[in-house]
Amino acid sequence: MSDLTLAPALDIARHIREKTISPVELAELHLAKIERLNPKLNAFVQVDPDGVRRRARAAEAAVMNGQTLGPLHGIPISIKSSIDVAGLRCEAGTRLRAGYVATHDAPLVERLRRAGAIILGVTNTPELLMAWETDNLLYGRTNSPWDLQRTPGGSSGGESSAIASGMSAGGIGSDGGGSIRVPAHFTGICGLKPTPGRIPSTGHFPPSGGPSALLGVVGPMARTVQDLKILFEAIQGPDDADTCAAPVPLRWPSNDEVNRFRIGYFEDDVRTPVTPEIRNAVRTAAESLRRVGFEVEPFRPGGLEQARLLWKKFFVKAGGMLIGPMFDGGEHNPSPILKQFLDWSAAEPSLSAQDVIDAWIARDVLRASFLGQMRTYPILLCPPAAIPAFHHGERNWIVDGKTVDYLDAWSYTEWFNLLGNPAAVIPVNQSTEGLPIGVQIVGRPWQEEQVLSVAAAIEREVGRGKAPAIA
């Protein structure tokens, strides 16, 4: 039964319904795995064994009475520690919030509980989420289950490490510049960055508002696309406190509709090279869709470089302007990783109020142009990053004889935060070093169902991701 911790959540749910395993047994399997693996991986910053066992007993009693609490009945999941879970820490990796415990569930957490999920605990992040490597002065660094000397990514690195290793059956991360998709790519799991407002970001810290609401979202992470779909269904829908909320009905396209989507793909953006294995992953995904009848053509949209530069203004410069003052005159200094980010921010040209307004308008104009291009290709395939998982502390890499700097390596995800497109990452192949390699599937705003349907078609052809060395 220990292998069940690496099974898809969909299969686990079936075992519970068929009573081949009880929610209590399942909870104990996951708690035992956390006890065994978390000292190596440092993915969880807080686990709630008593609460898990209490809820598992309630879920088991419901099964014995012939009741189903929902599609996630008895499924053990994890939540990034920047999202409110009542009674658990929501510190976002910073000593400025050390010891902060949420008093209420975020709306998405309430929805997960209503769907029957059992929350195991909360997972590690870089300080204030501003890095693609998970490390902080509160809890230290999180390691990849593929290689302890490598990062599982950031800022949802604790989530990706927990899910990939089987400590959690799925979970929730957040993403302002690739923070769900890069960790998914690094650890061989699946992740969805939704359109802002499709899943409520209410109860997330730092909160989304103003220009930040254009970029930052929360979304599901899991080991299979089908599990992403279950989680997405459970947590999607508007919330009044989310500034980007919209009443978008859930609608899964038919197989005939999906097969009519035209797919455009590009292997690089010309500016930032990607490793040969990542290039091959995009090609493999494109060929898998073509093989089952999709119309797939090479297509690189215009405006990507402008999107990168505008994202940098909002996330790097404006983000630093918001975060830097939090440490002024206080007893705590930022962690080394956050200080590095703040130094990068300070080195960028200053932003006046007029500059922010001009950038916001330029973003809207660019978005209209980009969506016009996507009328021809409503689904895009592209890399999720320039490289696979890197060693702790690395900040540049040589790819095709060119130096790729830290911020540039993730431009492949940053564009779609700026433009508001939904985008998923799923595993496709491995590097020569045995590291997972993912591909990114991008859709038009509010079309998460289309993105996940195409992702599922790729997964059926290439197979689901493999288990890591530490699992």
C-alpha positions in Angstrom: 0.0 0.0 0.0 3.0 2.4 0.4 3.0 2.8 -3.4 -0.4 4.4 -3.1 1.3 7.6 -1.9 2.6 7.9 -5.5 -0.6 7.1 -7.2 -2.8 9.7 -8.9 -5.3 11.3 -6.6 -8.1 10.0 -8.9 -7.0 6.4 -8.3 -6.7 7.0 -4.5 -10.3 8.4 -4.5 -11.5 5.2 -6.3 -9.7 3.0 -3.7 -11.6 4.9 -0.9 -14.9 4.6 -2.6 -14.3 0.9 -3.2 -13.2 0.5 0.4 -9.9 -1.1 -0.5 -8.2 1.5 1.7 -9.7 3.7 4.4 -9.1 7.4 4.8 -7.4 6.6 8.1 -5.0 4.2 6.5 -4.3 6.6 3.8 -3.6 9.5 6.2 -1.2 7.3 8.2 0.6 6.3 5.0 1.2 10.0 4.2 2.1 11.0 7.7 4.6 8.2 7.8 6.1 9.3 4.5 6.4 12.8 5.8 8.1 11.6 8.9 10.6 9.6 6.8 11.3 12.1 3.9 10.7 15.6 5.2 14.0 15.7 7.2 15.8 15.3 3.9 13.6 17.4 1.7 12.3 20.1 4.2 9.2 20.6 2.1 6.7 20.9 5.0 7.1 23.7 7.6 4.1 22.5 9.6 2.2 19.3 9.7 -1.1 18.8 11.7 -1.1 15.1 12.6 -3.9 15.4 15.2 -6.1 17.4 12.8 -5.3 15.0 9.9 -6.3 11.9 12.0 -9.5 13.6 13.3 -10.6 14.5 9.8 -9.6 11.1 8.4 -11.8 9.4 11.0 -14.7 11.6 10.0 -14.1 10.7 6.4 -14.0 7.0 7.2 -17.2 7.2 9.2 -18.9 8.9 6.2 -17.7 6.1 3.9 -19.0 3.4 6.3 -22.4 5.2 6.3 -22.4 5.2 2.5 -21.8 9.0 2.2 -19.3 10.8 -0.1 -18.0 14.1 1.1 -17.0 15.1 -2.4 -14.6 14.3 -5.3 -11.6 14.7 -3.0 -13.1 12.6 -0.2 -10.2 11.5 2.1 -7.5 12.8 -0.2 -4.4 14.2 1.7 -3.2 17.4 0.2 -0.8 20.3 1.1 -1.0 24.1 0.9 1.7 26.6 0.3 2.4 28.5 3.5 1.4 31.8 1.9 -2.3 30.8 1.9 -4.5 31.0 5.0 -5.3 27.6 6.5 -7.1 28.0 9.9 -4.8 27.1 12.7 -1.7 26.7 10.6 1.2 29.1 10.0 1.0 31.5 7.1 4.4 33.1 7.3 5.4 33.3 3.6 8.9 32.4 4.6 9.7 35.7 6.3 10.7 36.4 9.9 8.6 39.5 9.6 5.6 37.1 10.0 7.3 34.5 12.2 4.7 32.7 14.3 1.7 34.1 12.4 -1.1 31.6 12.5 -4.2 32.0 10.2 -7.5 32.3 12.0 -9.7 31.5 8.9 -9.4 29.4 5.8 -8.9 31.1 2.5 -11.9 30.6 0.2 -10.1 28.0 -1.9 -9.2 26.1 1.3 -12.9 26.1 2.3 -13.8 24.8 -1.1 -11.2 22.0 -0.8 -12.6 21.0 2.6 -16.1 20.9 1.1 -14.8 18.6 -1.6 -13.6 16.2 1.1 -9.8 16.9 1.0 -7.8 16.5 4.2 -5.1 19.1 4.6 -1.8 17.6 5.9 0.0 20.9 6.5 1.7 23.8 4.9 4.9 24.0 2.7 8.0 26.0 2.5 8.6 29.1 0.3 11.4 31.6 -0.3 11.1 34.8 1.7 8.0 36.7 0.6 7.9 34.4 -2.5 10.4 36.4 -4.4 12.7 33.7 -5.8 12.7 30.6 -8.0 14.7 28.8 -5.3 13.1 27.9 -2.0 15.2 28.9 1.0 14.7 31.3 3.9 16.0 32.2 7.4 12.9 30.7 9.2 13.1 27.1 7.9 16.1 26.8 5.6 16.2 25.4 2.1 14.0 22.9 0.5 15.6 20.1 -1.6 14.5 18.3 -4.7 13.5 14.7 -4.4 15.4 14.1 -7.6 18.7 15.4 -6.2 19.2 16.9 -2.8 21.8 19.3 -4.1 19.3 20.8 -6.4 16.3 23.1 -5.8 12.7 22.0 -6.5 12.2 25.6 -7.6 10.3 28.5 -6.1 8.3 30.0 -4.9 6.0 26.9 -4.6 9.1 24.7 -4.1 7.8 23.1 -0.9 4.7 22.1 -2.7 6.5 20.6 -5.7 8.9 18.7 -3.5 6.0 17.3 -1.3 3.9 16.3 -4.2 6.7 14.8 -6.4 7.9 12.7 -3.5 4.5 11.4 -2.5 4.3 13.1 0.8 1.2 14.8 -0.5 -1.3 13.7 -3.2 -1.7 17.3 -4.6 -1.8 20.8 -3.4 -2.0 24.6 -4.0 0.7 27.0 -5.0 0.9 30.6 -6.2 2.5 32.1 -9.3 3.5 35.7 -10.1 6.4 34.8 -12.5 6.5 31.1 -12.9 6.2 30.1 -9.2 3.9 27.1 -9.9 5.1 26.2 -13.4 8.9 26.3 -12.8 8.7 24.0 -9.7 6.4 21.7 -11.7 9.0 21.6 -14.5 11.9 21.0 -12.0 10.2 18.1 -10.1 8.3 16.3 -12.8 4.8 17.1 -11.7 1.9 19.2 -13.2 0.9 22.7 -12.4 -1.7 25.2 -13.6 -1.4 29.0 -13.5 -5.0 30.2 -14.1 -6.3 33.5 -15.4 -6.3 36.1 -12.6 -9.7 35.8 -10.8 -10.6 32.3 -12.0 -9.5 30.9 -8.7 -9.7 33.3 -5.8 -6.4 34.6 -4.4 -8.2 35.9 -1.3 -6.3 34.8 1.8 -2.9 34.9 0.1 0.0 36.8 1.5 1.3 39.1 0.1 -2.2 40.1 -1.1 -3.0 40.7 -4.7 -4.0 44.3 -5.5 -3.3 47.0 -8.0 -0.7 46.0 -10.6 0.2 42.9 -8.6 -3.3 41.5 -9.3 -2.4 41.5 -13.0 0.4 39.0 -12.3 -0.2 37.0 -9.2 -2.5 34.0 -9.0 -3.1 30.8 -7.0 -3.5 27.4 -8.7 -3.4 23.6 -8.3 -0.3 21.3 -8.5 -0.5 17.5 -8.8 1.1 14.4 -10.3 -1.3 14.1 -13.2 -3.4 16.3 -15.4 -6.5 14.5 -14.3 -5.7 15.4 -10.7 -5.2 19.0 -11.8 -8.6 19.0 -13.3 -10.2 17.6 -10.1 -8.5 20.3 -8.0 -9.3 23.0 -10.5 -13.0 22.1 -10.5 -13.1 22.2 -6.7 -11.5 25.6 -6.2 -12.5 27.6 -9.3 -15.2 30.3 -9.2 -15.4 33.9 -8.2 -15.0 35.4 -4.8 -16.1 39.0 -4.0 -12.8 39.9 -2.3 -10.7 39.0 -5.4 -10.3 42.1 -7.4 -10.1 40.1 -10.7 -13.1 37.8 -10.0 -15.5 37.1 -12.9 -18.5 34.7 -13.0 -17.0 32.3 -15.6 -19.0 29.1 -15.8 -17.1 25.8 -15.7 -17.2 24.2 -19.2 -15.2 21.3 -20.4 -14.9 21.1 -24.2 -16.0 18.0 -26.1 -13.5 15.8 -27.7 -14.5 17.1 -31.1 -14.0 20.7 -30.0 -10.6 19.9 -28.5 -9.4 18.2 -31.7 -10.3 21.3 -33.7 -7.9 23.5 -31.7 -5.0 24.7 -33.8 -1.7 24.4 -31.9 1.2 26.8 -32.4 4.6 25.9 -30.9 8.0 27.5 -30.5 11.2 26.0 -29.1 12.8 29.2 -28.0 12.3 33.0 -28.1 15.5 33.8 -30.0 16.8 35.9 -27.1 17.2 33.3 -24.4 18.5 29.8 -25.5 17.1 26.6 -23.9 18.9 23.3 -23.4 18.6 20.7 -26.1 16.4 18.5 -23.9 13.9 21.3 -23.3 13.8 22.0 -27.0 13.2 18.3 -27.6 10.4 18.2 -25.1 8.5 20.9 -26.9 9.0 19.1 -30.2 7.9 15.8 -28.6 4.7 17.4 -27.2 4.0 18.9 -30.6 4.5 15.6 -32.4 2.4 13.7 -29.9 -0.6 16.1 -30.7 0.0 15.9 -34.4 0.0 12.1 -34.2 -3.5 12.0 -32.7 -5.0 14.4 -35.3 -4.3 18.0 -34.1 -3.2 20.7 -36.5 0.2 21.7 -35.1 2.4 24.3 -36.7 5.5 26.3 -35.8 4.5 29.7 -34.5 6.3 32.2 -32.4 4.1 35.1 -31.3 5.3 38.7 -31.5 5.7 40.9 -28.5 7.4 38.5 -26.2 10.4 40.8 -25.5 8.1 43.7 -24.7 6.2 41.4 -22.3 9.4 40.4 -20.6 10.4 44.0 -20.0 7.0 45.1 -18.8 6.8 42.1 -16.4 10.2 43.2 -15.1 8.8 46.6 -14.3 5.9 45.3 -12.4 7.4 42.3 -10.6 11.1 43.3 -10.1 11.0 47.0 -9.8 7.6 47.7 -8.3 7.8 44.5 -6.3 11.1 45.7 -4.7 9.6 49.1 -4.1 6.8 47.4 -2.1 8.9 44.9 -0.2 12.0 47.0 0.6 10.3 49.4 3.0 9.1 46.4 5.1 12.6 46.0 6.4 13.4 49.7 7.1 14.3 50.2 10.7 13.2 46.8 11.7 15.1 44.2 13.7 15.2 41.7 10.8 17.3 41.9 7.6 16.1 40.2 4.4 17.3 36.7 3.7 20.3 36.4 1.3 18.0 35.4 -1.6 15.6 38.2 -1.0 18.4 40.7 -0.5 19.8 39.7 -3.9 16.3 40.3 -5.4 16.1 43.7 -3.8 19.5 44.6 -5.1 18.4 43.7 -8.6 15.3 45.8 -8.1 17.3 48.8 -6.9 19.5 48.6 -10.0 16.5 49.0 -12.3 15.5 52.5 -13.4 13.3 54.3 -11.0 9.5 54.2 -11.5 7.3 57.3 -11.1 3.6 57.1 -10.9 3.4 58.2 -14.5 5.8 55.3 -15.4 3.5 52.8 -13.7 0.4 54.1 -15.5 2.3 54.1 -18.9 3.5 50.6 -18.3 -0.1 49.5 -17.4 -1.5 51.0 -20.6 1.3 49.4 -22.7 0.5 46.1 -21.1 -3.1 46.3 -22.1 -2.2 47.3 -25.7 0.2 44.4 -25.9 -2.3 42.0 -24.5 -4.9 42.9 -27.1 -2.3 42.4 -29.8 -1.2 39.0 -28.3 -4.8 37.8 -28.1 -5.4 38.8 -31.7 -2.5 36.5 -32.7 -4.1 33.7 -30.6 -7.2 33.7 -32.6 -5.3 31.6 -35.1 -3.6 29.5 -32.5 -5.7 29.4 -29.3 -3.2 27.0 -27.8 0.6 27.5 -27.7 3.3 25.1 -26.7 6.6 26.4 -25.5 9.4 25.8 -22.9 8.7 26.5 -19.2 12.3 27.6 -18.6 15.7 27.7 -20.2 17.1 25.0 -18.0 16.1 22.0 -15.8 16.5 22.1 -12.0 19.7 23.9 -10.9 22.0 23.4 -8.0 21.4 25.4 -4.9 22.9 28.9 -5.2 23.5 28.9 -8.9 22.6 32.2 -10.7 23.7 31.8 -14.3 24.3 29.0 -16.8 25.9 28.4 -20.1 23.4 27.3 -22.7 24.4 26.9 -26.4 27.6 28.9 -25.6 25.6 31.9 -24.2 25.3 32.9 -20.6 21.8 32.8 -19.3 21.2 34.9 -16.2 18.8 34.0 -13.4 15.9 36.3 -14.2 16.1 35.6 -18.0 15.9 31.8 -17.5 12.3 32.1 -16.4 11.1 34.6 -19.0 9.2 31.7 -20.7 6.8 31.8 -17.8 6.9 35.5 -17.0 5.3 36.6 -20.3 2.0 34.9 -19.4 1.8 36.4 -15.9 2.1 39.8 -17.6 -0.5 39.0 -20.2 -2.9 37.0 -18.0 -3.0 33.8 -20.0 -3.8 30.5 -18.3 -0.8 28.1 -18.6 0.0 24.6 -17.5 3.2 22.7 -17.2 3.4 18.9 -17.5 6.4 16.5 -17.6 7.4 15.2 -21.0 10.9 13.7 -20.8 14.2 13.8 -18.9 17.6 15.4 -19.2 20.8 13.5 -19.8 21.3 13.8 -16.0 17.9 12.1 -15.3 16.2 15.4 -14.3 12.5 15.9 -15.4 11.8 18.2 -18.3 8.3 19.8 -18.8 6.5 21.6 -21.5 4.2 24.6 -21.1 0.7 24.7 -22.6 -0.8 28.2 -22.9 -4.4 29.2 -23.7 -6.5 32.3 -24.0 -7.8 34.0 -20.8 -10.6 32.1 -19.0 -10.0 29.0 -21.1 -8.3 26.8 -18.4 -10.5 23.9 -19.5 -9.0 24.1 -23.0 -5.5 24.2 -21.6 -6.1 21.2 -19.4 -7.8 19.2 -22.2 -4.8 19.6 -24.5 -2.4 18.8 -21.6 -4.4 15.6 -21.0 -4.0 14.7 -24.7 -0.2 15.1 -24.4 -0.1 13.1 -21.2 -2.0 10.2 -22.8 0.6 10.0 -25.5 3.9 10.6 -23.6 2.8 9.0 -20.3 2.7 10.5 -16.8 5.8 11.7 -15.0 8.1 9.2 -13.3 8.7 9.0 -9.5 11.9 10.7 -8.3 14.8 9.0 -6.5 13.6 10.0 -3.1 10.0 8.9 -2.7 
